[in-house]
Amino acid sequence: MSYYKNLSAISMNDYKEMLTKMDLIKSRAILRENIDKQFLAIQEQGIENVEQLSNALKSKIKLEQFAKVSGIDMAYLTILIREINSLLPKANRFSDLPSLDEKVVKRLESAGYKDTYSIYEQINDKARLHKLVKILDIDSDVMDIIIKYVDISRIRWVNHTFAFVLLKVGYDTVEKIAHADSNALYAVIKAKNDKEHLYKGNIGIHDMEILIQWARWVQEYVQ
């Protein structure tokens, strides 16, 4: 199992279906325009999966070359690569998690673990995890929080603040979120925030539906 999604496991046909069904921010809705024609042109260039497409568009020069040979508008490809890149969320820093003691954060950082990505392989191997706990001299309950923080940080749109909220309400693993009921999740988060003022702004039921959708996606494509 890896921290990030396995983009090579997502075929172009699967990704086209995802873009058709998923919630897209307004600026990326253009990706649905003439999507069959656009993706056919992409596949005609020998692109079979999202990883190959990402590599083909990973620089401005490559993007310009791909636009020229495929006949696809540069604006479309630019937005497409942005959407693909957002499938690999930025790792959350341990120093940003309020529930972690500063001394624990310093121990983690001194050992080279500044964010959720850097420690993932260590905590997913039982032998390495056991050794790590001893080296860092971290309480098992605290390490459990770290492990859960790392896990849910793999979900798209889950920044350190939202991760903190999810940990507080007990939806602290990808699996739990993937199997959650959006109404129940919304209710418990709203009640907790009304009481403890964990975040500013509004989070609605639709946001919970998107969160659950992406948690399920992590389960499906991360290997």
C-alpha positions in Angstrom: 0.0 0.0 0.0 1.3 3.4 -0.9 0.5 6.9 0.4 -0.6 8.3 -3.0 -3.1 7.0 -5.5 -1.8 4.5 -8.0 -2.4 6.6 -11.1 -1.2 3.8 -13.4 -4.2 1.7 -12.2 -6.6 4.3 -13.5 -7.4 3.7 -17.2 -8.3 6.6 -19.4 -11.8 5.2 -19.7 -12.2 5.0 -16.0 -10.8 8.5 -15.6 -13.2 9.9 -18.1 -16.1 8.3 -16.2 -14.7 9.8 -13.0 -14.6 13.3 -14.4 -18.2 12.8 -15.7 -19.5 11.8 -12.3 -17.4 13.6 -9.8 -17.9 17.0 -8.3 -15.7 19.5 -10.1 -15.0 23.0 -9.0 -16.5 25.6 -11.4 -13.2 26.5 -13.1 -12.7 22.8 -14.1 -16.1 22.1 -15.4 -14.7 22.6 -18.9 -13.2 19.1 -18.6 -16.6 17.7 -19.3 -17.0 19.6 -22.6 -16.7 17.2 -25.6 -15.1 14.8 -23.2 -15.5 11.8 -25.5 -13.7 13.6 -28.3 -11.0 14.9 -26.1 -10.2 11.6 -24.5 -10.3 9.8 -27.8 -7.6 12.2 -29.0 -5.6 11.6 -25.9 -5.8 7.8 -26.3 -4.8 8.1 -29.9 -1.4 9.3 -28.7 -0.9 5.9 -27.0 -2.0 7.1 -23.5 -3.6 4.3 -21.6 -3.7 5.5 -18.0 -3.6 8.6 -15.9 0.1 8.2 -14.9 1.1 8.2 -18.6 -1.0 11.3 -19.2 0.5 13.0 -16.2 4.0 12.3 -17.5 3.1 13.5 -21.0 1.9 16.9 -19.6 4.3 17.4 -16.7 6.1 20.4 -18.2 5.1 23.4 -20.2 7.2 22.2 -23.2 5.6 18.7 -23.1 2.2 20.1 -22.7 2.7 22.4 -25.8 4.0 19.4 -27.8 1.1 17.2 -26.7 -1.4 19.9 -27.7 0.2 20.2 -31.1 0.2 16.5 -31.9 -3.2 15.7 -30.4 -5.1 18.8 -31.6 -6.4 19.4 -28.1 -6.6 23.0 -26.9 -3.8 24.1 -24.6 -6.4 25.6 -22.1 -8.1 22.2 -21.8 -4.9 20.3 -21.2 -3.7 22.9 -18.7 -6.8 22.5 -16.6 -6.6 18.7 -17.0 -3.1 18.4 -15.6 -4.1 20.7 -12.7 -7.0 18.3 -11.9 -4.7 15.3 -12.2 -2.1 16.9 -9.9 -4.8 17.5 -7.3 -5.3 13.8 -7.0 -2.0 13.7 -5.2 -2.8 16.0 -2.2 0.0 17.9 -0.4 1.1 16.1 2.7 0.1 17.7 6.1 2.7 18.8 8.5 2.8 17.4 12.1 3.5 20.9 13.4 0.1 22.0 12.2 -1.9 19.4 14.2 -3.0 21.1 17.4 -3.5 17.8 19.3 0.2 16.9 19.0 2.5 18.1 21.8 5.3 20.3 20.6 7.9 17.9 22.1 6.5 15.0 20.1 6.6 17.2 16.9 10.3 18.0 17.6 11.1 14.3 18.1 9.4 13.5 14.8 11.1 16.3 12.9 14.5 15.5 14.4 14.1 12.0 13.0 13.3 13.4 9.6 9.5 13.1 9.7 8.0 16.5 9.1 4.9 15.5 7.4 2.4 12.7 6.8 4.1 11.5 3.6 7.6 11.2 5.1 6.5 8.7 7.8 4.0 6.6 5.9 6.2 3.7 5.0 7.6 3.4 8.5 4.1 3.1 10.2 2.8 0.7 7.6 5.4 -1.9 8.5 4.8 -3.5 12.0 8.4 -4.2 12.6 9.5 -0.7 11.6 6.7 0.9 13.5 7.6 -1.0 16.7 11.3 0.1 16.3 10.2 3.7 15.5 8.1 4.0 18.7 11.1 2.9 20.8 13.5 5.3 19.1 11.2 8.2 19.4 9.9 7.3 22.8 6.4 8.1 21.9 3.4 6.9 23.9 1.3 4.3 22.0 -1.8 6.5 22.3 0.0 9.4 20.7 1.4 7.2 18.0 -2.2 6.1 17.3 -3.1 9.7 16.6 -0.2 10.1 14.3 -1.1 7.0 12.4 -4.7 8.1 12.0 -3.6 11.6 11.0 -1.4 10.2 8.3 -4.2 7.9 7.0 -6.9 10.5 6.6 -4.5 13.1 5.2 -4.3 10.9 2.0 -7.9 12.0 1.2 -8.3 14.8 -1.3 -9.2 18.2 0.3 -8.4 17.0 3.8 -5.9 19.6 5.1 -4.6 19.7 8.6 -7.6 21.6 10.0 -10.1 19.3 8.6 -8.0 16.3 9.6 -8.0 17.6 13.2 -11.8 17.9 13.1 -12.2 14.4 11.7 -10.0 13.0 14.5 -12.0 14.9 17.1 -15.3 13.3 16.0 -14.0 9.8 15.6 -14.0 9.5 11.8 -10.3 8.9 12.0 -9.5 6.4 9.2 -10.1 6.3 5.5 -12.2 3.2 6.0 -14.5 4.8 8.5 -15.0 7.8 6.3 -15.6 5.7 3.2 -18.4 3.8 5.0 -19.9 6.9 6.7 -23.4 8.3 6.2 -23.1 11.8 5.0 -26.0 13.1 7.2 -24.6 11.5 10.3 -21.1 12.8 9.6 -22.4 16.3 9.0 -24.4 16.2 12.2 -21.6 15.1 14.4 -19.1 17.6 12.9 -21.6 20.5 13.2 -22.4 19.6 16.9 -18.7 19.4 17.8 -17.9 22.7 16.1 -20.8 24.4 17.7 -19.5 23.3 21.0 -15.7 23.7 20.6 -15.4 26.2 17.6 -12.8 24.0 15.8 -13.0 25.9 12.5 -14.5 29.0 10.8 -16.8 28.9 7.9 -19.5 26.4 6.8 -19.3 22.7 6.0 -22.4 21.3 4.5 -23.8 17.8 3.8 -22.7 18.1 0.2 -19.1 18.6 1.5 -19.5 15.4 3.4 -20.7 13.5 0.4 -17.6 14.7 -1.5 -15.4 13.6 1.4 -16.9 10.2 1.5 -16.6 9.9 -2.3 -12.9 10.7 -2.2 -12.3 8.3 0.8 -13.8 5.5 -1.3 -11.6 6.5 -4.2 -8.5 6.3 -2.0 -9.6 2.7 -1.0 -10.1 1.7 -4.6 -7.0 3.1 -6.3 -4.3 3.2 -3.6 -2.4 -0.1 -3.6 
